Amino acid sequence: MIRIIVEVRSGAARFQVSVQAESIEGALEMARRYNSRNACKVLLPIDPEGFFVEDDLSRDEEVGKIAA
């Protein structure tokens, strides 16, 4: 799993979201899915220390906490 920062633009407004996915393409697709009317791009440079992450959502206990 990887984690990147995606910049979302809506007119003059801009905000950043942290997205975790299997690939950079997957993360960007996910950001676009939830922000379909806005422009999304990968924010560079990518943080090398935070790029690779463990898949915490694969554990049942973590999924239960998120759903609650």
PyMOL Python script that loads the backbone (N, CA, C, O; Angstrom):
from pymol import cmd

cmd.read_pdbstr("""\
ATOM      1  N   MET A   1       0.843  -1.179   0.000  1.00  0.00           N
ATOM      2  CA  MET A   1       0.000   0.000   0.000  1.00  0.00           C
ATOM      3  C   MET A   1       0.887   1.240   0.000  1.00  0.00           C
ATOM      4  O   MET A   1       1.986   1.255   0.554  1.00  0.00           O
ATOM      5  N   ILE A   2       0.362   2.277  -0.645  1.00  0.00           N
ATOM      6  CA  ILE A   2       1.070   3.558  -0.679  1.00  0.00           C
ATOM      7  C   ILE A   2       0.121   4.648  -0.187  1.00  0.00           C
ATOM      8  O   ILE A   2      -1.097   4.473  -0.179  1.00  0.00           O
ATOM      9  N   ARG A   3       0.699   5.769   0.221  1.00  0.00           N
ATOM     10  CA  ARG A   3      -0.091   6.926   0.631  1.00  0.00           C
ATOM     11  C   ARG A   3       0.488   8.148  -0.065  1.00  0.00           C
ATOM     12  O   ARG A   3       1.691   8.402  -0.001  1.00  0.00           O
ATOM     13  N   ILE A   4      -0.383   8.903  -0.731  1.00  0.00           N
ATOM     14  CA  ILE A   4       0.044  10.137  -1.386  1.00  0.00           C
ATOM     15  C   ILE A   4      -0.919  11.257  -1.002  1.00  0.00           C
ATOM     16  O   ILE A   4      -2.005  11.019  -0.473  1.00  0.00           O
ATOM     17  N   ILE A   5      -0.488  12.476  -1.284  1.00  0.00           N
ATOM     18  CA  ILE A   5      -1.325  13.650  -1.085  1.00  0.00           C
ATOM     19  C   ILE A   5      -1.848  14.069  -2.456  1.00  0.00           C
ATOM     20  O   ILE A   5      -1.081  14.201  -3.410  1.00  0.00           O
ATOM     21  N   VAL A   6      -3.162  14.278  -2.544  1.00  0.00           N
ATOM     22  CA  VAL A   6      -3.795  14.710  -3.790  1.00  0.00           C
ATOM     23  C   VAL A   6      -4.364  16.101  -3.558  1.00  0.00           C
ATOM     24  O   VAL A   6      -5.041  16.346  -2.560  1.00  0.00           O
ATOM     25  N   GLU A   7      -4.086  17.007  -4.485  1.00  0.00           N
ATOM     26  CA  GLU A   7      -4.660  18.351  -4.425  1.00  0.00           C
ATOM     27  C   GLU A   7      -5.947  18.357  -5.234  1.00  0.00           C
ATOM     28  O   GLU A   7      -5.972  17.913  -6.382  1.00  0.00           O
ATOM     29  N   VAL A   8      -7.015  18.865  -4.627  1.00  0.00           N
ATOM     30  CA  VAL A   8      -8.322  18.954  -5.284  1.00  0.00           C
ATOM     31  C   VAL A   8      -8.630  20.434  -5.471  1.00  0.00           C
ATOM     32  O   VAL A   8      -8.529  21.222  -4.530  1.00  0.00           O
ATOM     33  N   ARG A   9      -9.008  20.809  -6.702  1.00  0.00           N
ATOM     34  CA  ARG A   9      -9.337  22.203  -7.001  1.00  0.00           C
ATOM     35  C   ARG A   9     -10.789  22.310  -7.432  1.00  0.00           C
ATOM     36  O   ARG A   9     -11.271  21.551  -8.273  1.00  0.00           O
ATOM     37  N   SER A  10     -11.464  23.264  -6.835  1.00  0.00           N
ATOM     38  CA  SER A  10     -12.836  23.583  -7.211  1.00  0.00           C
ATOM     39  C   SER A  10     -12.919  25.086  -7.387  1.00  0.00           C
ATOM     40  O   SER A  10     -13.109  25.823  -6.419  1.00  0.00           O
ATOM     41  N   GLY A  11     -12.777  25.537  -8.614  1.00  0.00           N
ATOM     42  CA  GLY A  11     -12.728  26.975  -8.868  1.00  0.00           C
ATOM     43  C   GLY A  11     -11.474  27.565  -8.231  1.00  0.00           C
ATOM     44  O   GLY A  11     -10.363  27.111  -8.501  1.00  0.00           O
ATOM     45  N   ALA A  12     -11.656  28.579  -7.385  1.00  0.00           N
ATOM     46  CA  ALA A  12     -10.519  29.197  -6.704  1.00  0.00           C
ATOM     47  C   ALA A  12     -10.123  28.447  -5.438  1.00  0.00           C
ATOM     48  O   ALA A  12      -9.037  28.670  -4.903  1.00  0.00           O
ATOM     49  N   ALA A  13     -10.988  27.561  -4.954  1.00  0.00           N
ATOM     50  CA  ALA A  13     -10.717  26.820  -3.717  1.00  0.00           C
ATOM     51  C   ALA A  13      -9.815  25.624  -3.998  1.00  0.00           C
ATOM     52  O   ALA A  13      -9.947  24.959  -5.025  1.00  0.00           O
ATOM     53  N   ARG A  14      -8.904  25.363  -3.076  1.00  0.00           N
ATOM     54  CA  ARG A  14      -8.008  24.211  -3.166  1.00  0.00           C
ATOM     55  C   ARG A  14      -7.920  23.555  -1.798  1.00  0.00           C
ATOM     56  O   ARG A  14      -7.900  24.233  -0.771  1.00  0.00           O
ATOM     57  N   PHE A  15      -7.868  22.225  -1.797  1.00  0.00           N
ATOM     58  CA  PHE A  15      -7.600  21.516  -0.558  1.00  0.00           C
ATOM     59  C   PHE A  15      -6.843  20.247  -0.878  1.00  0.00           C
ATOM     60  O   PHE A  15      -6.818  19.793  -2.022  1.00  0.00           O
ATOM     61  N   GLN A  16      -6.221  19.674   0.149  1.00  0.00           N
ATOM     62  CA  GLN A  16      -5.413  18.478  -0.019  1.00  0.00           C
ATOM     63  C   GLN A  16      -6.017  17.329   0.770  1.00  0.00           C
ATOM     64  O   GLN A  16      -6.530  17.513   1.873  1.00  0.00           O
ATOM     65  N   VAL A  17      -5.945  16.135   0.180  1.00  0.00           N
ATOM     66  CA  VAL A  17      -6.419  14.936   0.856  1.00  0.00           C
ATOM     67  C   VAL A  17      -5.318  13.885   0.807  1.00  0.00           C
ATOM     68  O   VAL A  17      -4.580  13.786  -0.173  1.00  0.00           O
ATOM     69  N   SER A  18      -5.217  13.108   1.868  1.00  0.00           N
ATOM     70  CA  SER A  18      -4.293  11.991   1.918  1.00  0.00           C
ATOM     71  C   SER A  18      -5.071  10.755   1.469  1.00  0.00           C
ATOM     72  O   SER A  18      -6.134  10.450   2.009  1.00  0.00           O
ATOM     73  N   VAL A  19      -4.523  10.039   0.464  1.00  0.00           N
ATOM     74  CA  VAL A  19      -5.212   8.889  -0.095  1.00  0.00           C
ATOM     75  C   VAL A  19      -4.296   7.675  -0.012  1.00  0.00           C
ATOM     76  O   VAL A  19      -3.120   7.744  -0.369  1.00  0.00           O
ATOM     77  N   GLN A  20      -4.848   6.566   0.463  1.00  0.00           N
ATOM     78  CA  GLN A  20      -4.103   5.310   0.578  1.00  0.00           C
ATOM     79  C   GLN A  20      -4.709   4.312  -0.405  1.00  0.00           C
ATOM     80  O   GLN A  20      -5.925   4.117  -0.423  1.00  0.00           O
ATOM     81  N   ALA A  21      -3.858   3.673  -1.231  1.00  0.00           N
ATOM     82  CA  ALA A  21      -4.333   2.715  -2.227  1.00  0.00           C
ATOM     83  C   ALA A  21      -3.191   1.774  -2.601  1.00  0.00           C
ATOM     84  O   ALA A  21      -2.083   1.876  -2.074  1.00  0.00           O
ATOM     85  N   GLU A  22      -3.485   0.857  -3.519  1.00  0.00           N
ATOM     86  CA  GLU A  22      -2.486  -0.105  -3.989  1.00  0.00           C
ATOM     87  C   GLU A  22      -1.441   0.543  -4.897  1.00  0.00           C
ATOM     88  O   GLU A  22      -0.310   0.062  -4.975  1.00  0.00           O
ATOM     89  N   SER A  23      -1.806   1.632  -5.588  1.00  0.00           N
ATOM     90  CA  SER A  23      -0.897   2.292  -6.530  1.00  0.00           C
ATOM     91  C   SER A  23      -1.204   3.782  -6.587  1.00  0.00           C
ATOM     92  O   SER A  23      -2.230   4.231  -6.076  1.00  0.00           O
ATOM     93  N   ILE A  24      -0.317   4.542  -7.207  1.00  0.00           N
ATOM     94  CA  ILE A  24      -0.551   5.980  -7.385  1.00  0.00           C
ATOM     95  C   ILE A  24      -1.770   6.192  -8.267  1.00  0.00           C
ATOM     96  O   ILE A  24      -2.610   7.042  -7.973  1.00  0.00           O
ATOM     97  N   GLU A  25      -1.874   5.419  -9.358  1.00  0.00           N
ATOM     98  CA  GLU A  25      -3.039   5.517 -10.230  1.00  0.00           C
ATOM     99  C   GLU A  25      -4.330   5.225  -9.468  1.00  0.00           C
ATOM    100  O   GLU A  25      -5.327   5.927  -9.635  1.00  0.00           O
ATOM    101  N   GLY A  26      -4.308   4.185  -8.628  1.00  0.00           N
ATOM    102  CA  GLY A  26      -5.483   3.831  -7.842  1.00  0.00           C
ATOM    103  C   GLY A  26      -5.877   4.935  -6.879  1.00  0.00           C
ATOM    104  O   GLY A  26      -7.063   5.212  -6.699  1.00  0.00           O
ATOM    105  N   ALA A  27      -4.890   5.568  -6.258  1.00  0.00           N
ATOM    106  CA  ALA A  27      -5.163   6.665  -5.327  1.00  0.00           C
ATOM    107  C   ALA A  27      -5.771   7.856  -6.056  1.00  0.00           C
ATOM    108  O   ALA A  27      -6.709   8.481  -5.562  1.00  0.00           O
ATOM    109  N   LEU A  28      -5.238   8.165  -7.225  1.00  0.00           N
ATOM    110  CA  LEU A  28      -5.759   9.287  -7.995  1.00  0.00           C
ATOM    111  C   LEU A  28      -7.174   8.985  -8.497  1.00  0.00           C
ATOM    112  O   LEU A  28      -8.028   9.871  -8.483  1.00  0.00           O
ATOM    113  N   GLU A  29      -7.432   7.771  -8.933  1.00  0.00           N
ATOM    114  CA  GLU A  29      -8.782   7.378  -9.350  1.00  0.00           C
ATOM    115  C   GLU A  29      -9.776   7.499  -8.197  1.00  0.00           C
ATOM    116  O   GLU A  29     -10.906   7.949  -8.388  1.00  0.00           O
ATOM    117  N   MET A  30      -9.348   7.095  -7.000  1.00  0.00           N
ATOM    118  CA  MET A  30     -10.213   7.186  -5.827  1.00  0.00           C
ATOM    119  C   MET A  30     -10.542   8.648  -5.518  1.00  0.00           C
ATOM    120  O   MET A  30     -11.694   8.979  -5.238  1.00  0.00           O
ATOM    121  N   ALA A  31      -9.549   9.509  -5.568  1.00  0.00           N
ATOM    122  CA  ALA A  31      -9.779  10.931  -5.304  1.00  0.00           C
ATOM    123  C   ALA A  31     -10.737  11.512  -6.336  1.00  0.00           C
ATOM    124  O   ALA A  31     -11.611  12.308  -5.992  1.00  0.00           O
ATOM    125  N   ARG A  32     -10.580  11.122  -7.594  1.00  0.00           N
ATOM    126  CA  ARG A  32     -11.468  11.616  -8.652  1.00  0.00           C
ATOM    127  C   ARG A  32     -12.890  11.089  -8.480  1.00  0.00           C
ATOM    128  O   ARG A  32     -13.853  11.794  -8.784  1.00  0.00           O
ATOM    129  N   ARG A  33     -13.027   9.854  -7.994  1.00  0.00           N
ATOM    130  CA  ARG A  33     -14.352   9.266  -7.789  1.00  0.00           C
ATOM    131  C   ARG A  33     -15.152  10.079  -6.765  1.00  0.00           C
ATOM    132  O   ARG A  33     -16.348  10.304  -6.945  1.00  0.00           O
ATOM    133  N   TYR A  34     -14.486  10.517  -5.690  1.00  0.00           N
ATOM    134  CA  TYR A  34     -15.177  11.260  -4.636  1.00  0.00           C
ATOM    135  C   TYR A  34     -15.239  12.755  -4.903  1.00  0.00           C
ATOM    136  O   TYR A  34     -15.951  13.482  -4.210  1.00  0.00           O
ATOM    137  N   ASN A  35     -14.496  13.219  -5.904  1.00  0.00           N
ATOM    138  CA  ASN A  35     -14.473  14.636  -6.259  1.00  0.00           C
ATOM    139  C   ASN A  35     -14.636  14.779  -7.766  1.00  0.00           C
ATOM    140  O   ASN A  35     -13.822  15.433  -8.419  1.00  0.00           O
ATOM    141  N   SER A  36     -15.664  14.182  -8.313  1.00  0.00           N
ATOM    142  CA  SER A  36     -15.817  14.071  -9.765  1.00  0.00           C
ATOM    143  C   SER A  36     -15.949  15.414 -10.484  1.00  0.00           C
ATOM    144  O   SER A  36     -15.589  15.522 -11.656  1.00  0.00           O
ATOM    145  N   ARG A  37     -16.442  16.402  -9.820  1.00  0.00           N
ATOM    146  CA  ARG A  37     -16.615  17.716 -10.466  1.00  0.00           C
ATOM    147  C   ARG A  37     -15.378  18.599 -10.335  1.00  0.00           C
ATOM    148  O   ARG A  37     -15.338  19.698 -10.888  1.00  0.00           O
ATOM    149  N   ASN A  38     -14.383  18.130  -9.617  1.00  0.00           N
ATOM    150  CA  ASN A  38     -13.199  18.942  -9.337  1.00  0.00           C
ATOM    151  C   ASN A  38     -11.957  18.343  -9.982  1.00  0.00           C
ATOM    152  O   ASN A  38     -11.898  17.142 -10.250  1.00  0.00           O
ATOM    153  N   ALA A  39     -10.972  19.191 -10.225  1.00  0.00           N
ATOM    154  CA  ALA A  39      -9.698  18.735 -10.780  1.00  0.00           C
ATOM    155  C   ALA A  39      -8.842  18.144  -9.655  1.00  0.00           C
ATOM    156  O   ALA A  39      -8.718  18.744  -8.587  1.00  0.00           O
ATOM    157  N   CYS A  40      -8.253  16.971  -9.894  1.00  0.00           N
ATOM    158  CA  CYS A  40      -7.415  16.300  -8.905  1.00  0.00           C
ATOM    159  C   CYS A  40      -6.044  16.032  -9.512  1.00  0.00           C
ATOM    160  O   CYS A  40      -5.933  15.613 -10.664  1.00  0.00           O
ATOM    161  N   LYS A  41      -5.002  16.278  -8.723  1.00  0.00           N
ATOM    162  CA  LYS A  41      -3.655  15.951  -9.186  1.00  0.00           C
ATOM    163  C   LYS A  41      -2.793  15.535  -8.001  1.00  0.00           C
ATOM    164  O   LYS A  41      -3.026  15.942  -6.862  1.00  0.00           O
ATOM    165  N   VAL A  42      -1.799  14.719  -8.301  1.00  0.00           N
ATOM    166  CA  VAL A  42      -0.862  14.260  -7.272  1.00  0.00           C
ATOM    167  C   VAL A  42       0.009  15.435  -6.876  1.00  0.00           C
ATOM    168  O   VAL A  42       0.548  16.132  -7.735  1.00  0.00           O
ATOM    169  N   LEU A  43       0.148  15.654  -5.591  1.00  0.00           N
ATOM    170  CA  LEU A  43       0.978  16.741  -5.093  1.00  0.00           C
ATOM    171  C   LEU A  43       2.419  16.241  -5.004  1.00  0.00           C
ATOM    172  O   LEU A  43       2.706  15.263  -4.313  1.00  0.00           O
ATOM    173  N   LEU A  44       3.298  16.907  -5.692  1.00  0.00           N
ATOM    174  CA  LEU A  44       4.713  16.539  -5.711  1.00  0.00           C
ATOM    175  C   LEU A  44       5.519  17.555  -4.918  1.00  0.00           C
ATOM    176  O   LEU A  44       5.108  18.713  -4.842  1.00  0.00           O
ATOM    177  N   PRO A  45       6.616  17.189  -4.338  1.00  0.00           N
ATOM    178  CA  PRO A  45       7.243  15.866  -4.330  1.00  0.00           C
ATOM    179  C   PRO A  45       6.532  14.937  -3.351  1.00  0.00           C
ATOM    180  O   PRO A  45       5.960  15.385  -2.357  1.00  0.00           O
ATOM    181  N   ILE A  46       6.575  13.654  -3.642  1.00  0.00           N
ATOM    182  CA  ILE A  46       5.983  12.638  -2.782  1.00  0.00           C
ATOM    183  C   ILE A  46       6.901  12.425  -1.585  1.00  0.00           C
ATOM    184  O   ILE A  46       8.113  12.285  -1.742  1.00  0.00           O
ATOM    185  N   ASP A  47       6.318  12.401  -0.389  1.00  0.00           N
ATOM    186  CA  ASP A  47       7.087  12.201   0.838  1.00  0.00           C
ATOM    187  C   ASP A  47       7.630  10.770   0.872  1.00  0.00           C
ATOM    188  O   ASP A  47       6.848   9.826   0.992  1.00  0.00           O
ATOM    189  N   PRO A  48       8.954  10.588   0.770  1.00  0.00           N
ATOM    190  CA  PRO A  48       9.504   9.228   0.736  1.00  0.00           C
ATOM    191  C   PRO A  48       9.312   8.454   2.038  1.00  0.00           C
ATOM    192  O   PRO A  48       9.227   7.226   2.013  1.00  0.00           O
ATOM    193  N   GLU A  49       9.242   9.144   3.169  1.00  0.00           N
ATOM    194  CA  GLU A  49       9.091   8.464   4.461  1.00  0.00           C
ATOM    195  C   GLU A  49       7.665   7.972   4.687  1.00  0.00           C
ATOM    196  O   GLU A  49       7.466   6.978   5.386  1.00  0.00           O
ATOM    197  N   GLY A  50       6.680   8.638   4.118  1.00  0.00           N
ATOM    198  CA  GLY A  50       5.294   8.253   4.324  1.00  0.00           C
ATOM    199  C   GLY A  50       4.667   7.561   3.133  1.00  0.00           C
ATOM    200  O   GLY A  50       3.462   7.305   3.130  1.00  0.00           O
ATOM    201  N   PHE A  51       5.474   7.248   2.103  1.00  0.00           N
ATOM    202  CA  PHE A  51       4.933   6.694   0.867  1.00  0.00           C
ATOM    203  C   PHE A  51       4.418   5.268   1.047  1.00  0.00           C
ATOM    204  O   PHE A  51       3.274   4.979   0.694  1.00  0.00           O
ATOM    205  N   PHE A  52       5.241   4.377   1.588  1.00  0.00           N
ATOM    206  CA  PHE A  52       4.820   2.995   1.784  1.00  0.00           C
ATOM    207  C   PHE A  52       4.200   2.848   3.172  1.00  0.00           C
ATOM    208  O   PHE A  52       4.806   3.230   4.173  1.00  0.00           O
ATOM    209  N   VAL A  53       3.000   2.298   3.224  1.00  0.00           N
ATOM    210  CA  VAL A  53       2.292   2.114   4.482  1.00  0.00           C
ATOM    211  C   VAL A  53       1.757   0.694   4.570  1.00  0.00           C
ATOM    212  O   VAL A  53       1.596   0.009   3.560  1.00  0.00           O
ATOM    213  N   GLU A  54       1.486   0.268   5.796  1.00  0.00           N
ATOM    214  CA  GLU A  54       0.867  -1.036   5.996  1.00  0.00           C
ATOM    215  C   GLU A  54      -0.620  -0.930   5.711  1.00  0.00           C
ATOM    216  O   GLU A  54      -1.215   0.137   5.868  1.00  0.00           O
ATOM    217  N   ASP A  55      -1.211  -2.019   5.299  1.00  0.00           N
ATOM    218  CA  ASP A  55      -2.638  -2.067   5.007  1.00  0.00           C
ATOM    219  C   ASP A  55      -3.401  -2.272   6.307  1.00  0.00           C
ATOM    220  O   ASP A  55      -3.786  -3.397   6.626  1.00  0.00           O
ATOM    221  N   ASP A  56      -3.627  -1.196   7.063  1.00  0.00           N
ATOM    222  CA  ASP A  56      -4.308  -1.280   8.357  1.00  0.00           C
ATOM    223  C   ASP A  56      -5.772  -1.672   8.219  1.00  0.00           C
ATOM    224  O   ASP A  56      -6.349  -2.227   9.154  1.00  0.00           O
ATOM    225  N   LEU A  57      -6.380  -1.396   7.076  1.00  0.00           N
ATOM    226  CA  LEU A  57      -7.803  -1.676   6.913  1.00  0.00           C
ATOM    227  C   LEU A  57      -8.092  -3.156   6.721  1.00  0.00           C
ATOM    228  O   LEU A  57      -9.254  -3.561   6.734  1.00  0.00           O
ATOM    229  N   SER A  58      -7.062  -3.968   6.544  1.00  0.00           N
ATOM    230  CA  SER A  58      -7.296  -5.394   6.347  1.00  0.00           C
ATOM    231  C   SER A  58      -7.634  -6.107   7.649  1.00  0.00           C
ATOM    232  O   SER A  58      -8.132  -7.232   7.626  1.00  0.00           O
ATOM    233  N   ARG A  59      -7.374  -5.475   8.765  1.00  0.00           N
ATOM    234  CA  ARG A  59      -7.690  -6.084  10.057  1.00  0.00           C
ATOM    235  C   ARG A  59      -9.119  -5.790  10.438  1.00  0.00           C
ATOM    236  O   ARG A  59      -9.562  -4.645  10.345  1.00  0.00           O
ATOM    237  N   ASP A  60      -9.854  -6.806  10.866  1.00  0.00           N
ATOM    238  CA  ASP A  60     -11.269  -6.664  11.204  1.00  0.00           C
ATOM    239  C   ASP A  60     -11.501  -5.641  12.299  1.00  0.00           C
ATOM    240  O   ASP A  60     -12.486  -4.904  12.254  1.00  0.00           O
ATOM    241  N   GLU A  61     -10.619  -5.582  13.273  1.00  0.00           N
ATOM    242  CA  GLU A  61     -10.830  -4.657  14.388  1.00  0.00           C
ATOM    243  C   GLU A  61     -10.762  -3.214  13.920  1.00  0.00           C
ATOM    244  O   GLU A  61     -11.487  -2.367  14.443  1.00  0.00           O
ATOM    245  N   GLU A  62      -9.904  -2.911  12.940  1.00  0.00           N
ATOM    246  CA  GLU A  62      -9.797  -1.552  12.434  1.00  0.00           C
ATOM    247  C   GLU A  62     -11.041  -1.185  11.620  1.00  0.00           C
ATOM    248  O   GLU A  62     -11.544  -0.066  11.724  1.00  0.00           O
ATOM    249  N   VAL A  63     -11.531  -2.114  10.820  1.00  0.00           N
ATOM    250  CA  VAL A  63     -12.728  -1.851  10.017  1.00  0.00           C
ATOM    251  C   VAL A  63     -13.903  -1.567  10.940  1.00  0.00           C
ATOM    252  O   VAL A  63     -14.710  -0.681  10.658  1.00  0.00           O
ATOM    253  N   GLY A  64     -14.011  -2.309  12.044  1.00  0.00           N
ATOM    254  CA  GLY A  64     -15.080  -2.078  13.009  1.00  0.00           C
ATOM    255  C   GLY A  64     -15.014  -0.693  13.607  1.00  0.00           C
ATOM    256  O   GLY A  64     -16.052  -0.067  13.820  1.00  0.00           O
ATOM    257  N   LYS A  65     -13.820  -0.197  13.885  1.00  0.00           N
ATOM    258  CA  LYS A  65     -13.674   1.145  14.451  1.00  0.00           C
ATOM    259  C   LYS A  65     -14.088   2.204  13.455  1.00  0.00           C
ATOM    260  O   LYS A  65     -14.698   3.203  13.834  1.00  0.00           O
ATOM    261  N   ILE A  66     -13.764   2.001  12.170  1.00  0.00           N
ATOM    262  CA  ILE A  66     -14.104   2.992  11.160  1.00  0.00           C
ATOM    263  C   ILE A  66     -15.608   3.011  10.948  1.00  0.00           C
ATOM    264  O   ILE A  66     -16.190   4.087  10.803  1.00  0.00           O
ATOM    265  N   ALA A  67     -16.248   1.860  10.926  1.00  0.00           N
ATOM    266  CA  ALA A  67     -17.681   1.783  10.664  1.00  0.00           C
ATOM    267  C   ALA A  67     -18.507   2.318  11.817  1.00  0.00           C
ATOM    268  O   ALA A  67     -19.641   2.752  11.614  1.00  0.00           O
ATOM    269  N   ALA A  68     -17.959   2.296  13.026  1.00  0.00           N
ATOM    270  CA  ALA A  68     -18.731   2.710  14.206  1.00  0.00           C
ATOM    271  C   ALA A  68     -18.921   4.190  14.283  1.00  0.00           C
ATOM    272  O   ALA A  68     -19.549   4.684  15.220  1.00  0.00           O
TER     273      ALA A  68
END
""", "prot")
cmd.dss("prot")
cmd.show_as("cartoon", "prot")
cmd.util.cbc("prot")
cmd.orient("prot")
